[in-house]
Amino acid sequence: MSEGFNLGGETTQAGVQAATSNEGMVFDLGGVEENTSFEVIPRGTYNAVIEEMEFTESQSSGAPMLKAVYSITDGEFAERKIFDYYVLTGEGAKYSLPKLKQLVSRVCPEVDLGSFNPAKFAEEGIAINRQCQIKIAVSTQKKGEYKGEKRNNIREIMSAADVQNSFLG
């Protein structure tokens, strides 16, 4: 026997029906449209907040890295998520370590750059809910499964104080 399940929000617009049974939640995904790509956010500077910070490893190289999730806080793209990855060793580190230093020094200035522990930084949630401003660029994937698709990249991270004192803010 199954009973209806409230998914929250207006589920009828998405065409999703759900129920619970002795096997758990059951969804009818037949009426759901596939969305294989996201709308690219135009190049520009956006107010954001850091929602997540995770110490993990790169899928391609196995190198340790930090994964950050930024959420745009206002304007047309409010609540859109932007992901950034800071590879800590190997070839990728020469690109991501300067940007990681930028994040830590501008958004979490109380953190000692001389003894930075990325696992502890992520685990303790030091950057979570910190406001910042991110400069977003648009690039085209050059290889792999998504070759030719447009992607967003964070080019610069500024502190909330910089946002308030900037001619942009």
N, C-alpha and C positions, 0 to 999 in steps of 0.2 A: 504494500500500500504506500503510495507517495502523497505528499502534501505540498502545496505551493510554497515557494521560497521567495522572500522579498530581497531582491538584489540591491535595493536602494536606488534612488533616482528614478528617472523615467525609462524603465527597461523596455517598454513597448515601442519606443522610437528605435531602439537598436534591434528590435525583432527577436529578442532573446527570451525564452521561457525557461524557467528552472524549477526543479522540484527536489525534495529530499526523499530518499528511500533507505532501505536497510543497507544499501551500498554507498551511502553518502549523497552528496549533491550530484544531480544529473542535469546537464544543459542540452538544449536543442540549439545547435549552432547553425542549423540549416539556413536561416534567414539573415545571418551576419555577413556583411560585406568584408572581403579581405582588404587589408590596407598594407601593402608591401613597402611603402615608403612614406616618410614624413615630409610635410611641407618645410622647406628650408627657410630659416629665419633670415631676413635680409641683413647684410653687413651693417654693423653699427655698434653702439655702446648701450648697454642695458643694465638697469638696476636688477640685482639678483640676491638670493640668499643661498647659502650652502646647506643643502638638505641632508646629504649623506657623505660619509667618508669611510672608505673600506680599504684595509690592507689586504691585498690579494696577490695573485701572480698573473702575468701575461699569458693568454691562451696560446699565442704563437711561439713565444720563446721560453716561457716558464720563469722569466725574470720577476723578481719581487716588484710590486708597484702599488701605488695608491690610486683608487678610483674615486672620483668626486662627482657628485650630482648637484648641479646648480639649478635653481628654479627662478625664472624671471618673475619679478614681483609686480610689475605694472605695465600699462600700455596694451597694445593689441595682442602681444604674445604672453601676457600674464599667465603664470602657472605652467608654461612650457618648460620642459627639462632639457638641460644641456649637460652632456657627460664629458668628463675630461679624465685622462689617464696619465699618471706620472710614473714612468718606468724608472726604476732606481739603479739598475745595473745594465751593462752591455751597451750596444749601439744606441738604443733608444734613450739612454740616460743623458747623452750630450744635448738632446733637445728638450727633455722634460725636467731635468734638475734645475735649470735656470728659471723655468716657469714655476716650479714648486717653491723655490726660494722666494720668488715674487709673491706667491700666495701666502706663505707663512709670514714673511716680513711685513707685508702690507695689511693682511687681514687678522693675523694672530701675532702682533708684535711682541707679546710677552714671552713667546717661545724662544728658547736659546738656540740660535742657528748653529752654534759651535758644538752642540751635543744633541742634535735633532734625531729622535727615534720615531721613524714613520709608523711602526706598528702601534706604539704607545699613543702617538698623535691621533691615529684613527680610532683605536679602542676607547680612549677617554673622551672622544667626541669634541675635542677642543675647538674645531672649526664649525661644528654644527650650529645652525641658526645665525651665523655671522652674516651681516649684510656686506655687500660689496658691489662693485660695478665690473662688468665683463665686456671686453671688446670682442665681438664675434666677427669672424671672417667666413667666407664661403669658398670651399675648394672642391675639386673634382677628383673622385677616386681614380687612381692610376692603374690599379691592378686588382685582381681577386674577383670574387663573386659580384661585387657591387661596382665594378669598373664602369666609369662614365657617369655615375650618380653624383649629384651635388651633396655635400656634407657641410655641417657647421663645425668650426674649430674656434676655441678660445685662444685669442692672440695675446691678451693682456688682462691682468686682474688688478683692480685698484681697491683701496680701502674705502669704507663708508665715509671716513673723514675727507678723503680725496674727492669723493662724490659731492659732498656738501660744499667744499671749497673750490670745486672745479668750475670753469666757465661753462662746462657741459651740463652741470647739475643745477 
